[in-house]
Amino acid sequence: MRNIFFLAICFALFSCSDSFINHDLKSERIGECDSYSRSVQMTSNIYGERYEFFSCIDDGFDGKKYSVERKGDSIIVNFPKTANTKKALYKIAIDMDVKPRYNLIILDEREVHVVPSTRL
């Protein structure tokens, strides 16, 4: 009986996963997709990371129809791009709080390597 209890406790402890991906996106339509910077600005703090960048995506983007998924130690963020749909330039700010840590984030086909900082 004691062994069954011990195995049940071990199973409960090791089967629980505390991994998560929390994200919040803010978007602002800037104008037409002429020339724009493809750089990504990253700001880190104790709550996660904020990524700010410009993206040429479907006009009428409401900030809701995008996908965020984890593949291994990478986070992939995709935005809608429908063929034969007018495109517009948007300024995107996405806040990410992810556990466990990730080493690469792909934002609209742009790879950003995430280097952890030393925490005191």
FISERO-902456 format. One record per residue: residue number from 1; residue in one letter; x, y, z of N, C-alpha, C in turn. Coordinates in steps of 0.001 Angstrom, whole numbers, padded with zeros to 6 digits. Layout:
BEGIN
NUM;A;X;Y;Z;X;Y;Z;X;Y;Z
...
***
This chain:
BEGIN
1;M;000833;-001196;000000;000000;000000;000000;000875;001256;000000
2;R;001953;001194;000758;002851;002328;000836;003477;002607;-000540
3;N;003837;001558;-001288;004431;001719;-002618;003452;002356;-003604
4;I;002186;001966;-003524;001173;002551;-004413;001011;004032;-004113
5;F;000975;004385;-002842;000861;005786;-002448;002067;006580;-002952
6;F;003268;006041;-002785;004489;006697;-003243;004470;006888;-004761
7;L;004057;005861;-005504;003972;005969;-006963;002928;007000;-007395
8;A;001806;007070;-006701;000768;008057;-007021;001278;009479;-006803
9;I;001998;009699;-005724;002572;011020;-005446;003586;011388;-006521
10;C;004472;010463;-006873;005485;010718;-007912;004826;011027;-009250
11;F;003807;010260;-009594;003104;010495;-010856;002475;011878;-010876
12;A;001851;012282;-009784;001209;013595;-009702;002228;014719;-009826
13;L;003381;014558;-009198;004408;015606;-009250;005035;015735;-010628
14;F;005324;014622;-011282;006034;014665;-012550;005119;014833;-013750
15;S;003825;014613;-013604;002922;014760;-014739;002445;016198;-014903
16;C;002571;017001;-013865;002142;018398;-013956;003187;019207;-014714
17;S;002720;020005;-015624;003621;020869;-016395;003230;022308;-016134
18;D;004200;023127;-015885;003907;024533;-015656;004363;025387;-016841
19;S;004425;024793;-018035;004826;025557;-019209;003627;026359;-019726
20;F;003913;027531;-020287;002852;028392;-020802;003411;029360;-021831
21;I;002514;029929;-022615;002824;031031;-023530;001719;032059;-023359
22;N;002047;033192;-022772;001120;034311;-022664;001586;035393;-023627
23;H;000665;035945;-024383;001030;036985;-025345;-000088;038007;-025462
24;D;000321;039215;-025756;-000617;040320;-025939;-000102;041167;-027096
25;L;-000939;041432;-028081;-000517;042150;-029275;-001264;043466;-029401
26;K;-000521;044493;-029758;-001098;045797;-030088;-000635;046142;-031498
27;S;-001559;046604;-032325;-001204;046940;-033700;-001764;048308;-034062
28;E;-001038;048984;-034949;-001452;050303;-035420;-001177;050375;-036917
29;R;-002218;050700;-037688;-002058;050829;-039133;-001287;052108;-039417
30;I;-000190;051979;-040194;000671;053117;-040505;000356;053684;-041882
31;G;000142;052812;-042859;-000136;053280;-044219;000166;052199;-045232
32;E;000655;052639;-046382;000938;051713;-047476;002261;050985;-047246
33;C;002400;049838;-047883;003608;049013;-047780;004634;049458;-048815
34;D;005263;050560;-048584;006322;051008;-049486;007639;050428;-048989
35;S;008447;051225;-048440;009691;050731;-047844;009578;050922;-046327
36;Y;010048;049924;-045607;009982;049982;-044152;011126;049176;-043565
37;S;011445;049491;-042340;012535;048823;-041639;012120;047397;-041277
38;R;013004;046440;-041529;012739;045041;-041180;013381;044679;-039837
39;S;013878;045672;-039120;014508;045396;-037829;013450;045137;-036755
40;V;013885;044472;-035695;013021;044152;-034562;013681;044705;-033318
41;Q;012920;045451;-032534;013430;045980;-031273;012873;045114;-030147
42;M;013761;044625;-029282;013360;043782;-028162;013700;044476;-026848
43;T;012740;044465;-025933;012939;044995;-024596;012565;043895;-023606
44;S;013473;043592;-022676;013221;042539;-021685;013046;043148;-020304
45;N;012197;042501;-019514;012061;042846;-018107;011631;041586;-017360
46;I;011266;041708;-016110;010941;040522;-015319;009633;039863;-015762
47;Y;008832;040557;-016535;007552;040009;-016994;007643;039339;-018352
48;G;008795;039379;-018999;008947;038767;-020314;009642;039710;-021280
49;E;009277;039600;-022550;009897;040424;-023592;008819;041143;-024388
50;R;009189;042306;-024890;008341;043058;-025818;009112;043182;-027118
51;Y;008453;042819;-028212;009031;042932;-029547;008233;043979;-030314
52;E;008948;044937;-030914;008319;045980;-031713;008926;045956;-033106
53;F;008061;045964;-034119;008524;045893;-035496;007406;046325;-036428
54;F;007747;046522;-037704;006783;046858;-038744;006541;045621;-039593
55;S;005296;045459;-040047;004965;044309;-040879;003929;044697;-041924
56;C;004105;044174;-043121;003172;044401;-044222;002224;043201;-044262
57;I;001010;043391;-043746;000049;042294;-043642;-001291;042730;-044240
58;D;-002262;041826;-044208;-003574;042114;-044785;-004168;043384;-044198
59;D;-004670;044242;-045086;-005336;045470;-044648;-006586;045080;-043858
60;G;-006863;045799;-042808;-008006;045480;-041960;-007661;044525;-040830
61;F;-006372;044292;-040609;-005933;043425;-039514;-006466;043992;-038202
62;D;-007158;043142;-037440;-007793;043608;-036207;-007012;043249;-034944
63;G;-005836;042637;-035090;-005031;042284;-033936;-005439;040984;-033281
64;K;-006396;040276;-033869;-006871;039029;-033274;-006493;037798;-034080
65;K;-006385;037933;-035373;-006146;036764;-036224;-004661;036598;-036516
66;Y;-003956;036090;-035543;-002550;035744;-035691;-002316;034489;-034866
67;S;-001233;033802;-035136;-000987;032557;-034404;000355;032612;-033695
68;V;000405;031995;-032535;001625;031861;-031746;001734;030392;-031368
69;E;002849;029767;-031738;003041;028367;-031382;004481;028110;-030985
70;R;004651;027071;-030200;005977;026679;-029745;006392;025424;-030497
71;K;007631;025436;-030999;008228;024251;-031618;009618;024102;-031026
72;G;009769;023141;-030132;011050;022940;-029460;011381;024133;-028588
73;D;012539;024743;-028828;012922;025926;-028060;012691;027204;-028863
74;S;011747;027163;-029811;011427;028325;-030653;009959;028707;-030503
75;I;009695;030001;-030650;008341;030524;-030688;008128;031068;-032099
76;I;007012;030713;-032725;006717;031146;-034084;005439;031982;-034061
77;V;005537;033225;-034558;004399;034140;-034624;004124;034415;-036096
78;N;002912;034093;-036543;002523;034302;-037934;001327;035234;-038021
79;F;001314;036051;-039056;000233;036994;-039312;-000467;036617;-040601
80;P;-001752;037005;-040747;-002501;036630;-041946;-001951;037318;-043198
81;K;-001764;036525;-044231;-001346;037051;-045529;-002106;036277;-046589
82;T;-003226;036834;-046993;-004086;036192;-047963;-003738;036693;-049358
83;A;-003677;035774;-050311;-003396;036158;-051701;-004534;037041;-052220
84;N;-004184;037954;-053081;-005148;038863;-053722;-005885;039759;-052724
85;T;-005266;040029;-051591;-005837;040937;-050597;-004902;042132;-050464
86;K;-005486;043316;-050379;-004689;044530;-050231;-003894;044456;-048935
87;K;-002638;044884;-049008;-001743;044871;-047845;-001578;046287;-047295
88;A;-001275;046372;-046017;-001016;047649;-045357;000125;047460;-044377
89;L;000791;048564;-044071;001898;048535;-043126;001361;048764;-041717
90;Y;001741;047879;-040810;001321;047969;-039417;002536;048020;-038513
91;K;002403;048809;-037450;003394;048789;-036374;002857;047804;-035341
92;I;003666;046783;-035039;003246;045707;-034145;004081;045760;-032871
93;A;003416;045610;-031737;004084;045438;-030445;003468;044195;-029815
94;I;004306;043199;-029558;003808;041967;-028961;004596;041674;-027688
95;D;003859;041479;-026602;004451;041139;-025310;004368;039629;-025138
96;M;005506;039012;-024797;005587;037563;-024646;006064;037217;-023239
97;D;005349;036317;-022599;005766;035748;-021319;005680;034241;-021502
98;V;006823;033584;-021567;006886;032177;-021963;007709;031390;-020947
99;K;007223;030198;-020636;007984;029283;-019789;007822;027893;-020364
100;P;008833;027113;-020549;010235;027385;-020265;010833;028352;-021283
101;R;012025;028773;-020987;012747;029755;-021794;012860;029290;-023248
102;Y;012882;030232;-024165;013055;029937;-025584;014304;030637;-026090
103;N;014909;030116;-027147;016150;030673;-027676;015979;031394;-029004
104;L;014853;031178;-029675;014623;031770;-030984;013156;032128;-031104
105;I;012884;033310;-031635;011509;033689;-031941;011481;034106;-033405
106;I;010489;033627;-034115;010325;033966;-035525;009088;034844;-035620
107;L;009312;036116;-035943;008254;037117;-036034;008042;037462;-037499
108;D;006972;036975;-038060;006652;037291;-039446;007843;037000;-040362
109;E;008387;035795;-040220;009510;035284;-041015;010847;035963;-040710
110;R;010954;036665;-039600;012212;037269;-039149;012680;036546;-037909
111;E;013885;036006;-037973;014433;035270;-036840;015130;036209;-035875
112;V;014804;036068;-034607;015456;036842;-033552;015981;035847;-032535
113;H;017299;035822;-032347;017915;034953;-031346;017832;035639;-029993
114;V;017313;034925;-029032;017097;035479;-027691;018237;034988;-026805
115;V;018994;035927;-026283;020121;035618;-025413;019722;036014;-023992
116;P;019703;035041;-023082;019324;035370;-021707;020338;036288;-021048
117;S;019838;037192;-020254;020728;038095;-019517;021043;037482;-018165
118;T;022083;037989;-017542;022456;037540;-016217;021540;038216;-015208
119;R;020902;037426;-014371;019987;037988;-013381;020653;037962;-012021
120;L;020493;039029;-011307;021090;039135;-009973;020106;038741;-008915
***
